[in-house]
């Protein structure tokens, strides 16, 4: 069994959007959340938003990984004779 790399990229960028004050999955599989400008300068509110956005992203990535591992395992296991 090989090794696996875990890669995470976090971006905080200014935007004009007003919606999505909760984490929403995007078409590319990433998750985004919009916070107000006043919250963006608060370390506690920014940290809470980052962690709230990271959680569903991590869960989805783990789910995909385990699904792929399950598929690989079922392909490798010998078929039982009836």
C-alpha positions in Angstrom: 0.0 0.0 0.0 1.4 3.4 -1.0 1.6 6.6 0.9 -0.9 9.4 0.6 -0.4 13.2 0.5 -2.9 15.5 2.2 -3.0 18.9 0.6 -5.0 21.9 1.8 -5.2 25.3 0.3 -6.9 28.2 2.1 -7.6 31.5 0.5 -9.1 34.7 2.0 -10.0 37.2 -0.7 -12.1 40.3 -0.8 -15.3 40.0 -2.8 -18.5 41.8 -3.6 -20.8 38.9 -2.8 -23.4 39.3 -0.1 -24.8 35.8 0.1 -23.5 32.5 1.5 -22.9 33.3 5.2 -22.6 29.6 5.6 -20.3 27.1 3.9 -21.5 26.2 0.4 -20.0 23.6 -1.9 -18.9 24.9 -5.3 -18.8 23.2 -8.6 -15.1 22.4 -8.3 -15.6 20.6 -4.9 -14.3 23.5 -2.8 -16.3 25.2 -0.1 -16.8 28.9 0.3 -18.3 31.1 3.0 -18.8 34.9 2.9 -18.1 37.0 6.0 -18.8 40.7 6.5 -15.9 43.2 6.4 -16.3 43.9 10.1 -16.0 40.1 10.9 -12.9 39.9 8.6 -10.9 42.1 11.0 -11.9 40.0 14.1 -9.5 37.1 14.7 -12.2 35.2 16.6 -14.9 35.6 13.9 -12.4 34.9 11.1 -11.1 31.8 12.8 -14.6 30.5 13.4 -15.5 31.2 9.7 -12.4 29.4 8.5 -13.0 26.4 10.7 -16.7 26.3 9.8 -15.7 26.3 6.1 -12.9 23.7 6.5 -15.0 21.1 8.3 -17.4 20.2 5.5 -14.5 20.3 3.0 -12.5 17.9 5.2 -15.5 15.6 5.6 -16.2 15.5 1.9 -12.5 14.8 1.1 -12.4 12.0 3.6 -15.6 10.5 2.3 -14.2 10.5 -1.3 -10.9 9.0 -0.1 -12.5 6.2 1.8 -14.9 5.4 -1.0 -11.9 5.1 -3.4 -10.1 2.9 -0.9 -13.1 0.7 -0.6 -13.3 0.4 -4.4 -9.6 -0.5 -4.6 -10.0 -3.1 -1.8 -13.0 -4.8 -3.5 -11.1 -5.0 -6.8 -8.1 -6.6 -5.1 -10.0 -9.1 -2.9 -10.4 -12.6 -4.5 -13.9 -13.7 -5.4 -15.3 -16.4 -3.3 -16.4 -19.7 -4.8 -20.0 -20.6 -4.2 
